[in-house]
Amino acid sequence: MSSPGSPASPHSEPSRDLGAGHTVIPGLFSPRMQVLAVFLVGFALASTIILANPIIFGGDTLNRLLHRDRLLMGHQLPLLQVLVAALTRISPNPALIRYMDAFIGALAGVGFYWVARDFFGETVAFPAALMFVTNPFFLALSTVPYQESLMLAGLLFAFHFFYRERWIASSIALALACITRYEAWAAGPVLALAYLLRKNRSLRGGITAGLLFGWMPALWILINRGLAPRGAFVVESSLSMARLLRYVHLGWVTVRNTQLTVVLLAACGARLLVRERSRIDWRWWIQITFLVLFLISVFFSAHGVSPDPERYVVDREAYIPICFVLLLAALGLARWPRWTTAIVALSMVLGVGGAFWYVRSATSQPETQLAYRLARYLDGAVRDHEAVLILAKPIPEETYRDYLERERQRGGEDAVRQARAEIEELGMGGTSYQKVLAYSRLGRDRLLSPPIGCAPWVAIWSDYPDAARELSLAPPVEVLRSGPMWVTIQQRSCEAK
């Protein structure tokens, strides 16, 4: 990291001579118009995907809708759930939450524009930000309530405000990111050290840096008496070298979910940094150090995923590496200034197409399609005083037995009690029941599951263990089909049964 006397001031305009012998020509739009264009493109594309595919995908996203009144959910940090709960008070319609997510994703694009402008100037920042908001991974996941877009928006604003020496604004933005996901915590020591080295190399400066960029994690630890609420866990105590394969997994996820044009530009940008190390100023060191600390934290994460929790983490951990790749791609753009328009246009087409394909694939499973169609049918057919019994494949006993045992090994009896309470709250109606519950406006008090035996309306899934007997009790009112699965809807008189 450069010293306080380095020539690059936070307020100085970044050099426009970014390519070898090429000078970038200023853009046609003013910076404000560019910011507005980036936001509108990001929001419009995400909104179009929401309109084209109204089904919400993902496990965490459905849990957020099932527990809209719960601000704390296991080890999850609460900021996004606070926003979900607040919007639910306005309307229970899940679409409102999805448009909020689209807004947040577009806002992250604005944050990336500002960070890229801090590095390269507005002419490179604008096309780079367009590649950001059309990244297929970012765009697809900004249509459902995942935390990563909100975290990344907070981080990008924190970096931008730091580069501009707006310390309080940077502190607040980082705090918002840190109360969204734990990955953002890695930025705290990086910005604190940068503040100490560049602003005030004294004891007072160190204390100020710690307060500015560490107050939210410290407050969270103080409130919970640890990294996570009681019964939850974040860091794994037992480690194995197999976890090194997590980096291979994240590298593949990053490449797979980034347009080929952007990957090539990023490779060019990385080669340029290696060949001309004088380009790696203090701004770059902040980004590089943050990425390294994030990657170290991945090794110790307690939340690996199937099929092998030691070797795999959730794909969304790639948000931070992909963002770094996009920053390298912004540097690579300067190598071919005459081809910028064509490269960015192709990248946008590939990104938007990839996002539509990602969402289509994520929502194409017959179970998901049927759950959404059943919820829509019941919302229109069931009257205010009526309830519906959903008979779907229950959660296999061995699934939650193994889950409880893993919780016991990691967090003791407190973790088991917490996990058991969550299972009981969800009920044992199965994943199909939970999806209908998340999509429907009827609510838990009117969408019932066994052991309740009867209701005026009954929806029998084809994979329900006792489907044949249930189907014989009343004629079908409607049959919904998707692929090899179907749901039969009946009306019954419970008194006669």
C-alpha positions in Angstrom: 0.0 0.0 0.0 1.4 3.4 -0.9 2.5 5.9 1.6 0.6 9.1 2.5 2.8 11.0 0.1 1.9 9.0 -2.9 0.9 11.1 -5.9 -2.6 9.5 -6.2 -4.9 11.7 -4.1 -8.4 10.5 -3.3 -9.8 13.7 -4.9 -7.5 13.6 -8.0 -9.1 12.7 -11.3 -7.8 9.2 -12.3 -5.5 9.1 -15.3 -7.4 8.8 -18.6 -4.3 7.3 -20.4 -5.2 3.7 -19.4 -4.0 1.8 -22.4 -0.6 1.4 -23.8 -0.4 4.4 -26.1 -4.2 4.9 -26.1 -6.1 7.8 -24.6 -9.7 7.3 -23.8 -12.0 9.9 -25.2 -14.5 11.5 -22.8 -18.0 10.1 -23.1 -21.1 11.8 -24.5 -23.1 11.7 -21.3 -22.5 13.6 -18.1 -21.6 11.5 -15.0 -25.2 12.0 -13.6 -26.7 10.8 -16.8 -24.4 7.8 -16.8 -25.3 6.9 -13.2 -29.0 7.2 -14.1 -28.5 5.1 -17.2 -26.7 2.3 -15.3 -29.4 2.2 -12.6 -32.3 2.2 -15.1 -30.7 -0.5 -17.3 -30.1 -2.7 -14.2 -33.6 -2.2 -12.8 -35.4 -2.5 -16.1 -33.6 -5.8 -17.0 -34.3 -7.4 -13.6 -37.9 -6.2 -13.7 -38.3 -7.7 -17.2 -37.1 -11.1 -15.8 -39.5 -10.8 -12.9 -42.4 -10.2 -15.2 -41.4 -13.0 -17.6 -40.9 -15.5 -14.8 -42.9 -14.8 -11.6 -41.7 -17.9 -9.8 -39.3 -17.4 -6.9 -36.4 -19.9 -6.8 -33.9 -20.8 -4.1 -34.1 -22.3 -0.7 -33.0 -19.2 1.4 -35.3 -17.0 -0.6 -38.3 -19.2 0.2 -37.4 -19.3 3.9 -37.4 -15.5 4.0 -40.9 -15.5 2.6 -42.0 -18.2 5.0 -40.6 -16.3 8.0 -41.3 -12.7 7.0 -42.0 -11.7 10.7 -38.7 -13.2 11.9 -35.7 -10.8 11.8 -33.2 -13.4 13.0 -32.9 -16.7 11.1 -30.1 -18.9 12.4 -26.7 -17.6 11.5 -28.1 -15.2 8.9 -27.5 -11.5 9.5 -30.7 -9.5 9.6 -30.6 -6.4 7.3 -32.3 -8.0 4.3 -34.9 -9.7 6.4 -35.7 -6.3 8.1 -36.4 -4.9 4.6 -38.6 -8.0 3.8 -40.6 -7.6 7.0 -41.0 -3.8 6.4 -42.3 -4.4 2.8 -44.7 -7.1 4.0 -46.4 -4.6 6.2 -47.2 -2.6 3.0 -48.3 -5.7 1.0 -47.9 -9.5 1.4 -47.4 -9.8 -2.4 -44.0 -11.4 -3.0 -43.6 -9.4 -6.2 -43.0 -6.3 -4.1 -40.0 -7.9 -2.4 -38.7 -9.0 -5.8 -38.8 -5.5 -7.2 -37.0 -4.3 -4.1 -34.3 -6.8 -4.9 -34.1 -5.5 -8.5 -33.7 -2.0 -7.0 -30.9 -3.1 -4.8 -29.1 -4.9 -7.7 -29.4 -1.7 -9.8 -28.0 0.3 -6.9 -25.0 -2.1 -6.7 -24.4 -1.2 -10.3 -24.3 2.5 -9.4 -21.8 1.6 -6.6 -19.6 -0.2 -9.1 -19.8 2.7 -11.5 -18.5 5.0 -8.8 -15.7 2.7 -7.8 -14.6 2.2 -11.5 -14.7 5.9 -12.0 -12.4 6.3 -8.9 -10.0 3.9 -10.7 -10.3 4.8 -14.4 -12.5 7.8 -14.9 -16.0 8.1 -16.2 -15.4 7.0 -19.8 -14.3 3.5 -18.7 -16.6 3.4 -15.7 -19.8 3.6 -17.8 -19.2 0.6 -20.1 -17.7 -1.3 -17.1 -20.9 -0.7 -15.1 -23.1 -1.8 -17.9 -21.1 -5.1 -17.9 -21.7 -5.3 -14.1 -25.5 -4.9 -14.2 -25.7 -7.4 -17.1 -23.5 -10.1 -15.5 -25.8 -13.1 -15.7 -25.2 -14.2 -12.1 -25.8 -10.8 -10.6 -28.8 -10.1 -12.8 -30.5 -13.4 -12.2 -30.0 -13.4 -8.5 -31.1 -9.7 -8.1 -34.7 -10.9 -9.0 -35.1 -12.9 -5.7 -34.4 -12.0 -2.1 -30.8 -13.2 -1.7 -28.5 -11.2 0.6 -25.5 -10.9 -1.7 -26.7 -7.9 -3.8 -27.3 -5.9 -0.7 -24.0 -6.8 0.7 -22.2 -5.9 -2.5 -24.0 -2.6 -2.8 -22.9 -1.7 0.7 -19.3 -2.7 0.0 -19.0 -0.8 -3.2 -20.4 2.4 -1.7 -18.0 1.9 1.3 -15.0 1.6 -1.1 -16.1 4.6 -3.2 -16.7 6.9 -0.2 -13.3 5.8 1.3 -11.5 6.6 -1.9 -13.1 10.1 -1.7 -12.2 10.5 2.0 -15.8 10.6 3.1 -15.1 8.6 6.2 -18.5 8.7 7.9 -20.3 7.8 4.7 -17.9 4.9 4.1 -18.4 3.8 7.7 -22.2 3.7 7.4 -22.1 1.9 4.1 -19.7 -0.7 5.4 -21.8 -1.2 8.5 -24.9 -1.9 6.3 -22.8 -4.5 4.4 -21.5 -6.0 7.6 -25.1 -6.5 9.0 -26.1 -8.2 5.7 -23.4 -10.9 5.3 -20.3 -12.0 7.2 -18.1 -11.8 4.1 -18.3 -8.0 4.3 -16.4 -8.1 7.6 -13.2 -8.7 5.7 -13.3 -5.1 4.4 -13.2 -3.7 8.0 -9.5 -4.4 8.8 -8.5 -3.5 5.2 -10.1 0.0 5.3 -9.0 0.5 8.9 -5.4 -0.2 7.9 -5.6 2.0 4.8 -7.0 4.8 7.0 -4.1 4.4 9.4 -1.4 4.4 6.7 -2.8 7.2 4.6 -4.6 9.5 7.0 -3.2 9.3 10.5 -0.3 7.1 11.6 -0.8 7.6 15.3 -2.5 5.9 18.2 -5.4 8.2 17.8 -5.6 7.4 14.2 -5.6 3.7 15.0 -8.5 4.1 17.4 -10.4 6.2 15.0 -9.9 3.7 12.2 -11.1 0.8 14.4 -14.2 2.8 15.4 -15.0 3.8 11.9 -14.7 0.4 10.2 -15.2 -2.0 13.0 -18.1 -0.7 15.1 -20.8 -2.8 13.5 -19.1 -6.2 13.8 -18.0 -5.3 17.4 -21.6 -4.3 18.3 -23.0 -7.5 16.7 -20.5 -9.7 18.7 -21.3 -7.8 21.9 -25.0 -8.2 21.5 -24.8 -11.9 20.7 -21.8 -12.7 22.9 -20.2 -14.3 19.9 -20.1 -14.3 16.1 -23.6 -15.6 15.8 -26.8 -15.8 17.9 -27.0 -18.6 20.4 -27.4 -22.0 18.8 -26.0 -20.9 15.4 -22.4 -21.1 14.2 -20.3 -19.4 11.5 -16.7 -20.7 11.9 -15.8 -24.4 11.7 -13.6 -25.7 14.5 -12.5 -28.9 12.7 -10.7 -28.3 9.4 -9.3 -30.5 6.6 -7.1 -29.9 3.6 -10.0 -31.0 1.4 -11.3 -27.4 1.9 -8.7 -26.2 -0.5 -11.0 -27.5 -3.2 -13.4 -24.8 -2.3 -11.2 -22.4 -4.2 -11.4 -24.6 -7.3 -15.1 -24.7 -7.0 -15.4 -20.9 -6.6 -13.0 -20.3 -9.5 -15.2 -22.5 -11.7 -18.4 -20.7 -10.5 -16.8 -17.4 -11.3 -15.8 -18.3 -14.8 -19.0 -20.2 -15.5 -21.2 -17.2 -14.5 -19.2 -14.5 -16.2 -19.5 -13.6 -19.9 -16.5 -14.9 -22.0 -15.8 -11.4 -23.2 -15.5 -10.2 -19.7 -13.2 -13.1 -18.7 -10.9 -12.3 -21.6 -10.9 -8.6 -20.7 -10.1 -9.5 -17.1 -7.2 -11.7 -18.2 -5.9 -8.8 -20.2 -6.3 -6.4 -17.2 -4.5 -8.9 -14.9 -1.6 -9.3 -17.4 -1.4 -5.5 -17.6 -1.1 -5.2 -13.8 1.6 -7.9 -13.6 3.6 -6.4 -16.4 3.2 -2.8 -15.2 3.2 -3.0 -11.4 3.4 0.7 -11.0 -0.4 0.7 -11.9 -1.1 -1.1 -8.6 -1.7 1.9 -6.4 -3.3 2.0 -3.0 -6.8 1.7 -4.4 -5.8 -1.6 -6.0 -4.1 -2.8 -2.8 -7.4 -2.3 -0.9 -9.3 -4.5 -3.4 -6.6 -7.2 -3.6 -6.2 -7.4 0.2 -10.0 -7.6 0.7 -10.2 -10.4 -1.8 -7.4 -12.3 -0.1 -9.0 -12.0 3.4 -12.3 -13.1 1.9 -10.7 -16.2 0.4 -9.1 -17.0 3.7 -12.5 -16.8 5.4 -14.0 -19.2 2.9 -11.6 -21.9 4.2 -12.9 -21.5 7.7 -16.6 -21.2 6.8 -18.9 -23.6 8.7 -21.5 -23.6 6.0 -20.4 -26.0 3.2 -23.0 -27.4 1.0 -23.9 -30.8 -0.5 -22.8 -33.1 -2.0 -19.6 -32.5 0.0 -19.6 -29.6 2.6 -15.8 -29.9 2.9 -15.2 -29.2 -0.8 -18.1 -27.0 -1.7 -19.6 -23.7 -0.6 -22.7 -22.0 -1.9 -22.2 -20.6 -5.4 -23.2 -17.1 -4.3 -19.8 -16.9 -2.5 -18.5 -16.1 -6.0 -20.1 -12.6 -5.8 -16.9 -11.0 -4.5 -14.5 -12.8 -7.0 -16.8 -11.9 -9.9 -16.8 -8.3 -8.8 -13.0 -8.3 -8.8 -13.0 -9.9 -12.2 -15.2 -7.1 -13.5 -12.8 -4.5 -12.1 -10.0 -6.2 -13.9 -12.1 -6.2 -17.1 -12.6 -2.5 -16.7 -8.9 -2.1 -16.9 -8.7 -4.4 -19.9 -11.3 -2.3 -21.8 -8.6 0.4 -22.2 -6.5 -1.9 -24.3 -9.1 -1.7 -27.2 -10.7 1.7 -26.9 -12.0 1.6 -30.5 -13.7 -1.7 -29.8 -15.3 -0.8 -26.5 -18.8 -0.3 -27.9 -18.8 -3.7 -29.7 -17.2 -5.6 -26.8 -19.7 -4.1 -24.2 -22.7 -4.7 -26.5 -21.7 -8.3 -27.0 -21.1 -8.7 -23.2 -24.5 -7.3 -22.4 -26.3 -9.6 -24.9 -24.5 -12.6 -23.5 -25.2 -11.5 -19.9 -28.9 -10.9 -20.4 -29.3 -14.1 -22.3 -27.5 -16.0 -19.6 -29.6 -14.4 -16.8 -32.8 -15.4 -18.5 -31.5 -18.9 -19.0 -30.4 -19.1 -15.4 -33.8 -18.2 -14.1 -35.6 -20.4 -16.5 -33.4 -23.4 -15.5 -33.9 -22.6 -11.8 -37.7 -22.5 -12.0 -38.3 -25.3 -14.6 -38.5 -28.2 -12.1 -42.0 -29.8 -12.1 -42.3 -29.5 -8.4 -41.6 -25.7 -8.5 -43.9 -25.1 -11.5 -46.8 -27.0 -9.8 -46.3 -25.3 -6.5 -46.6 -21.9 -8.1 -49.6 -22.9 -10.3 -51.4 -24.5 -7.3 -50.9 -21.4 -5.2 -52.3 -19.2 -8.0 -55.3 -21.5 -8.4 -56.1 -21.6 -4.7 -55.8 -17.9 -4.3 -58.5 -17.5 -6.9 -60.8 -20.4 -6.0 -60.7 -20.6 -2.1 -63.2 -18.3 -0.3 -62.3 -16.2 2.7 -63.7 -18.6 5.3 -62.2 -21.8 3.7 -58.9 -23.7 4.3 -56.9 -26.0 2.1 -55.2 -29.3 3.2 -52.0 -29.8 1.2 -51.0 -33.5 0.9 -47.4 -33.6 -0.4 -44.4 -35.8 0.1 -43.2 -35.2 3.7 -39.7 -34.5 4.7 -37.9 -37.9 5.0 -37.3 -38.6 8.7 -33.6 -39.5 8.0 -33.1 -36.0 6.5 -33.9 -34.1 9.6 -32.4 -36.8 11.8 -29.0 -36.4 10.1 -29.4 -32.6 10.1 -30.0 -32.6 13.9 -27.0 -34.8 14.4 -24.8 -32.4 12.4 -26.1 -29.5 14.4 -25.3 -31.4 17.7 -21.7 -32.0 16.6 -21.2 -28.4 15.6 -23.1 -26.4 18.1 -24.2 -28.8 20.9 -27.6 -29.1 22.4 -28.4 -25.4 22.0 -28.0 -25.8 18.2 -30.2 -28.9 18.2 -33.0 -27.1 20.1 -32.9 -24.2 17.7 -32.9 -26.5 14.6 -35.8 -28.6 16.0 -37.8 -25.4 16.7 -37.3 -24.3 13.1 -38.4 -27.7 11.8 -41.5 -27.7 13.9 -42.4 -24.2 12.9 -42.1 -25.1 9.2 -44.1 -28.3 9.8 -43.5 -31.6 8.2 -45.6 -30.9 5.2 -42.6 -31.2 2.8 -40.9 -28.9 0.4 -43.8 -28.8 -2.0 -46.1 -27.6 0.8 -43.5 -25.0 1.9 -43.3 -23.6 -1.7 -47.1 -23.3 -2.0 -47.1 -21.6 1.4 -44.5 -19.1 0.2 -46.3 -18.3 -3.1 -49.8 -18.1 -1.8 -51.6 -15.2 -0.1 -53.7 -17.6 2.0 -51.2 -17.9 4.8 -50.2 -20.6 7.3 -53.6 -20.6 9.1 -55.5 -21.6 5.9 -52.9 -23.7 4.1 -52.8 -26.8 6.3 -50.7 -30.0 6.3 -50.9 -33.3 8.1 -51.7 -34.4 10.8 -54.7 -32.3 10.1 -57.1 -34.7 8.5 -59.6 -32.7 6.4 -60.5 -29.3 5.0 -63.0 -28.0 2.5 -60.3 -28.0 -0.1 -57.7 -30.8 -0.5 -54.7 -30.7 -2.9 -53.1 -34.1 -3.4 -49.6 -34.3 -4.9 -48.8 -37.3 -7.1 -45.8 -38.2 -4.9 -47.8 -38.2 -1.6 -47.3 -41.6 0.0 -51.1 -42.3 0.4 -52.2 -40.6 -2.7 -54.3 -43.5 -4.1 -56.5 -43.7 -1.0 -57.0 -39.9 -0.8 -57.9 -39.7 -4.5 -60.7 -42.2 -4.0 -62.5 -40.0 -1.4 -63.9 -37.3 -3.7 -64.0 -36.5 -7.4 -61.4 -34.0 -8.8 -62.2 -30.4 -9.3 -59.0 -29.7 -11.2 -55.8 -31.5 -12.1 -52.6 -29.5 -12.6 -49.8 -31.2 -14.5 -46.1 -30.5 -15.1 -43.8 -33.1 -16.6 -44.2 -36.4 -14.7 -45.9 -34.8 -11.7 -49.5 -33.7 -11.1 -51.7 -32.2 -8.3 -55.3 -33.2 -7.9 -57.6 -30.7 -6.3 -60.7 -31.8 -4.5 -63.6 -30.3 -2.5 -64.8 -32.3 0.5 -67.4 -32.3 3.2 -65.4 -33.0 6.3 -68.5 -33.8 8.3 -69.4 -36.7 6.0 -65.9 -38.2 6.2 
